[in-house]
Amino acid sequence: MKYSLTLGRPFGIRVSVHWTFILIIAWVVFIDIQQGLGLGAILFSVLFVLSIFVCVVLHELSHSLTARRFGIPTRSITLLPIGGVADLEKMPEDPRQELAVSVAGPLLNLAIAFLLWILLSTAGRMDLDPADFQVINKSNFLIILMFANLLLAVFNLIPAFPMDGGRVFRSLLAMKLPRDQATLVAMNIGKIFAFFIAIWGLYANPFLIFIAIFIYIGAQREYEMVKYTSVLAGYTVEQVLMHEYTPLHPHDSLKRAVEILLDGPEQRFIVTDEGRVVGVLTRNDIIQGLMKYDEATEVEKIMNTSVTVFQSNTSLEEAYEKMRYQQITMAPIVENESVKGLIDMDNINEFIMVRTAMRRSG
């Protein structure tokens, strides 16, 4: 995600914080100053917010590591004012696996709350007066953190798709219904919850309105993605293969690439050497190359050597999800180590539109 600062890579997963996270710190400081609190109390409030977001990171890591057990990688975790977002390659299609991934986060928060309860009970610090909770301080910090983790667990288990509870609900439905139908039901329930959360936010806390918008948009987007992938199920990349393409050689000049670009509809190129794929080149790569170098520059100087290649029998659904996750627009297709053609996102999207229209007409 743009404008994010990387904090570290626990378990090989990049954890970053978006710049908008500063807004929630500023908001907490502003509220404390308005209440006339001193520097010490303000620092405890800021420390509490940071502690909550450490718990959020652990929450998202538990999702990510559980997904990893099912062979699903996570590229990153990003901290936002509304919480954390784990960028999983996809959610498991097996309902039981999705259930395990979904409950992992809330269970982690419950575990943190339980450990804090044991610690506080052992130390005899669970008998504070309610009046002692007006301001966060040294004596009540861990108790409030314990209740905050309980609240995180309960809130995330609200069946508002695509929150954890919504995914749990979807996974239970998917044990009896097709995945796209289960997602449609979960999406509609999620939108209803989003409406009530927004109404609640009007009277309680405007911040809840942003969460409601996130739930509403996220539910719709998730349903659209599941609907698209359900259309692709049962097809292979060979069925959307583009056979007509002009391969480039690493020693071809930028001038040749420009000539092909201007002469026809091709905007993405495979670079091969003795029949082996060594790179890919897009229209943007060519334009950027012309801005930095002259036309005589060889293609190998600007081509992208990090190439995702699919076998011709690869599931179209799998290829689509991987290309979307990696944010790439095209990929070569090979069979017996020789290039058969390429697929690109534009062609896949056209295939989705055609198959969707045929389903409706049928």
Beta strands, then each sheet from edge to edge (+ up, - down):
strand 1: 4-8
strand 2: 14-18
strand 3: 74-80
strand 4: 83-88
strand 5: 268-273
strand 6: 276-282
strand 7: 310-311
strand 8: 330-335
strand 9: 338-344
sheet 1: 1+ 2- 3- 4+
sheet 2: 5+ 6-
sheet 3: 7+ 8+ 9-
end
